[in-house]
Amino acid sequence: MAKTKTTQALPFLPFTRPTIDEATIAQVGDVLRSGWITTGPHVKGLEDEMRAYLGGKRHVKTFTSATGALEVALQICNIGPGDEVIVPAMTFAASSNVVTRVGAKPVFVDVDLETKNIDVAKAAAAVTKRTKAIMPVHFAGLAVDMQGIYALAKRKKLRVVEDAAHAIGTRWKGKLIGSFGDLVCFSFHPNKNMTTIEGGAISLADDAEAARVDVLRFHGIRKDAQGNIDVLEAGGKYNLTDVAACVGRGQLRQLEKFNQRRRELAMRYLAKMKTNPPMILPVRGDSGHAWHMFAPLLPLDKISITRAEFIAEMAKRSIGVGLHYTSVPLYTYYRGMGYKPGQFPNAEFIGSRTVTLPLFPAMKMSDVDRVCKACADILAAARKR
């Protein structure tokens, strides 16, 4: 009797996965055994090491999330009821949510279709007498037009709160994002270029504002030399733990290596992704692009399947796909503020077609090739004749 051929299922390839080395895992064990697991020496160590990484001229304050960092950054700018903050329509909802949480109004503007970053000219047109700040987002690790953003801020006397959640290790004209500028907020969520499990940080230059960050991120408390506390304002609780910071220190040591690998994988995608009909691929950028994500756009007008069906077909091939992001003004909460479909055509076009393909440092080039082939096969089969 002839033997039946069997095929072994390919391992599942997620769209992202953190890379945590054994040395870091062992050090986390040491922290747990030490008995000091909340904010302590590892948090200080991570902040000092990040400060050095960013050039040594800035304050770095860690948080339990980038969302908390963004909210405190707005408080540092004294933004509240009656104020407006300009936010790109293509971002994660946290960018605008924090604006509403401090009582201000997010004013959305459209993004550039290619870079997916905020359109500076449209941002300038959106400035009113109520505008107090602009929040550019370095989408997928591609730096925004920093010259344009800061020229606009200077001209209109605005604060700049950079949402650099995607941009740890990103460079603009050779300078690390966070090594200059106003208030710069990073994310260390597990899907970011480095992680503290959950976490974030602010980079800022002003000494007095840095001291206020310390107060706002821990209950509004200030201690005197004898350990007596006073509450100066109604702060939140965003202090990072030593367990998380220990992970972050191990990640920071490898960040440049991680980002270099991300660039290599992204270049492979750009070289190998040949589909018919073609997807709209992310822009290459320069060597400063940290490639947080690889998120092309599906040619939905030229294929007979929906995005959900494309994702299901990828899943059949054991490949995970993410979605980053829906245009924020289309969410129920923001429609309730008066935003309507059609106001931000580029963000809506991106949001309806985007798919986030696997990209993380532990991937092999053969994994990229596998994803490219799967995309090509699915789109070829679905192409409208």
N, C-alpha and C positions, 0 to 999 in steps of 0.2 A: 504494500500500500504506500502510495506516495505521501510524503510529509507535506502538511499544509504550511505554507509560508506565513509567518507572523511578523507583524511590524511593531516595534517598540515605540510607545508614545513619546514624543519629544517632551523634555522638561518644560514646565511652565516658565515663561519669560515675562516677569512683571514690567510695568512701564517704569518703575523705579524701585530701588532697594538700597538701603544704607550699607556702607562698607565699614565694619567695626572690627579692628584687628584684635588678636588675642592678648596683646600687651595691655590694651585699653580695658578689655574685659577683666583681666587680672587686677588692674588698678582699681576698677570699680569695686571688686571684691574687698580690696584693702580699705576703701572708703567705708563700705558697709560694716566691716569689722572694727573700724576705728571708733565707732560710737558717735561720730560727728557727721551727720548726713545732710543737714540743711545748710544754709549759707555759711561758708567758712573759708578755709585757706584755698580750696580749689576754685571757688568763685573768684577770689582775689587773683589767683594765678591765671585764670582764663582772661580776666579783664586786663591784667598786665601784659599778657602775651598777645592779646588782640591789639592793644595799644601799640606795642612794639611792631606788630605786623603791619599796622596802618601808618607807620612812620614815626611814632613816639611823640607826636605833637598834639594829640587829641585826648579827651576823656572818653573812656568806653565803659558803659554801664549795662550789665546783663539783666535780662527779664525772663519771665516764664513763657513769654510769647512775643512775637513781633507785633501782634495786635495790641498788647499792653504797652509796648514801646511806642507805637504810633499814637495811642491815646495820650500817654504822658507827654509826648512831643508836642501835641496840640495844646495841652495844658501849659507847657513851658512857654508857648507863644501867646498865652492868655486869650485863647480863642474860645468863644462861648456863644450864648444866644444872641441872634442878630447878625452874626458874622457869617461869611461865606468862605469856603475852601474849594479851589478848583481841583478836580479829580478826573483822571481819564476814565472813559466809559468801559474800556477793556482792562479789567483787573480782577482780583479776588474781592469779594464783598467786604472784607475787613477794612479795605482802604477807605471806603465811604462810610461804613458802619461807625467807625470811631469818630468821624466828623459829627454824625447825628448824636452820638453818645455824649459829646461835650456840649450839645445844644445848638450847634451851628448847622448850616445848610451845605450839603455837597452840591457843587455846581459841576455837572459833567460836561466834558468836551470830547470830541471824537479823537481817534488815534490815526496814525499813518498806517495805510493798508499793508505796507511791506514790513516796516520795523515793529509794528504793533505798539509803538510808544506814543506818548501824548504829542499831539500836533501843537507846536508852540504858537503858531499864528492863530489858531483857533482858541488857544488858552488866553492869548492876549486880548482877543475880541470879547472874551467872557468876563473880563475884569470889570467890577463895579466899585462903587464907593464902599460897599460892604465887604469886599474881598480882603482877607487878611493873610492868606497863604495859598500856595500851590503845592500839590502833592504829586510829583512825577513818579512813575513806576518804571524801573529798569526791567522791561518785560523779557522773561526767559533768560536773563543774564546779559542782555544787550544794552549797553549804556544809552541813556537818553541824550538828547542834544543839550549837554550841560552848559555850553556857552550861551545858547538861546534861552534856556530856563533861567539862568542866573542874571542874564542881561534884562530879561523881563522883570524879574524880582526886584532888581535894583531900580529899574525905571518906575515901577509901580509901588515901590516900598513894601514888598511882600516878604513874608517868611517862606522858606522852602523846607518842607518836610519830605525828604526823599524816602519813598517806599522802596527800599533795597532788599526786599525779602528774597528776590531771585539773584542777588548780585554780590554775594560775598566772594571776593576774588576777582570781580569784574574790574577792568581798567578803562579809563577814558583818557585818550592821548597819553598813555603810559602811567597815569596816576590811578592808584587804587580808589574805587568808590569807597567813601567813608574816610579817606585821608585828607579830605578838604570838603568845603561846602558848609551848609548850615546844620540841620539836624538830619542824621542819616540812620535809618532803622533797618536792621537785618533780621532774618528769620533763620532759626536752626531746627525747624520741623524735620521729621525723618525723611521727607522727600527732597530736602534742600541739599546744596552742594557740600555742606557740613552740618552735622546735627548734634544737639544736646538732648536728644529724644524729643522733648518739646523745649522751646526757648527762643530767645531773641536778644537784641542788643541795640543800644543807641550809641552813635559816635557823635560827639559835639566838641566845640572848642572853648566855649565860654565857661569860666570857672564858677561864677554864681549860678548859672543855669545847671551846671553839672551837680552842684550841691543841692539844688532844688529837686533834681531827678531823684537823688537819694531819699529825700523826704516823701515825694509823691509815690515812689514805688514801694514804700513800706509804711502804710497807715498814716502818713503825715507826721511821723515821729522824728524828733531830734533828741539825742541824748547828750547830757553834759559829761564832764570828766568823771563824775562820781557815779554815773550810770542812771541818774534821774532822767525821766523822759518828760517831754512836752509834746503836745500835738499842735502843729502849726497850721495845718489845713487838712481837709478831708481826703487823705490819700487812699490809694488802693493797696493791693498786696500782690506784688509781681516779682518777689525775690527768688532768684534761681537757687536750686539746691546744689550741694557739693557733689552729689551723685551725678547730676546732669552736667555740671561743669567739668567733672573728671572725663566724661565722654567727650565733651567739647574740646578739651585740651589735646586729647589724642587725635581728634579730627583736624584741629587747626594745624597740627604738625604735618599732616598729609594733604592739606587743602590744595597746595599748588600742584602736587602730583595728581590729585583727583581731577582738578580742572583741566590739566593738560590731557588726561585721558578722555575727558568729556569732549574736548576739542577734536581729538583724533577720531573719536567715534562719530561726531557730527560731520566731520569732513568725509568720512566713509559714506555716511548717509547721503550727503550732497552729491557724491560721485556715483553712487550705485542706485539711487532711487530713480528708476526709469519706468514710469507707468503710462499706460494708454487707456483712457485719457490721463493727462498729467495732473498730478497734485501740485498745488502751489506750495513751494518749499520755503522754509524760513530763510531770511537773508543771512549771508555768511558773516557779515561784520568783519572786524579785524582781529588781531591776536588777543585783544583785551576782552573778547566775548567769552563769558564764563560758561555758556551753554547749560543753563539750569534745565532746560527742556528742549526737546525737538518736536515741534508741533506744526506739521503741515496742514493745509486745508484741502478737504475733499472736493473733487469736481462734481458736486451733486447734480448740477444741471446736465451732466453728460453721462450719468450712470442711472441704472434702473433700481438701485437699492437706496435705502435711507442710511443715515449715519449709524443708527442703532443696529441696522442689519450688517453694516460693515464691521462694527465692533464685535457682533456675534460671530461673524465669519472668522475674524482674527482669533477669537476665543476658541473656536473649533481647532485652530492650529496651535493652541496653547501659547498665545501671545496676548498679553494684557495691554489695554489701551485706556488712557485717561482723557479727560475733557477739561481744557484750560483756555478760556472760561466762557461762560455766558456773558453777554453785555449786561453790565450791572443795572442800568436803568430799566431793563425788562423784568426784573424781579418784582413780585407782588408789592413788597414794601415800598419800593421806589416809584412804581406806577401810582401808588397812593399819594405820592408827593407831587404828582402831575406829569411825570415823564411818560412819553408815549412812543410806541414803535415808529420807526422811520426818522427819529431825530438824530441818530448817530449811525449812519449807514455803514461805515467801515467797521465799527465795533460789532454791529449786528451781523454783518457778512462773516467776519472772523468767528464770532460766537456760534453761528449756526453750522459752520463747516469744520471747525478745528478738531483735530485728534492728536493726542499726545502719545508718541511712540516710545518704546523702551529706550532709556538713556541713563546709564549709571556706570561708575568706574569699573565694576567687576565684569562688565560685559566683554565678550570677545568680538573680534571683527566678524567672525562667522555668525554671531547672533544678529549683527546688523544686516548681513547678507540674507539671513533667514527672514527677517522682517521685510526687507525690500522685495524679496520674492513673493512673500505672502500678499503684500499690497498689490504688486503687479498682477498676480493671478486673480485676485478678487476683483480688481477694477476691470481687468480685461474681460472676465466673465460677465460683468455687469454693464459693460459699455453699451450705450444705446446705438443701435444699428441704423 
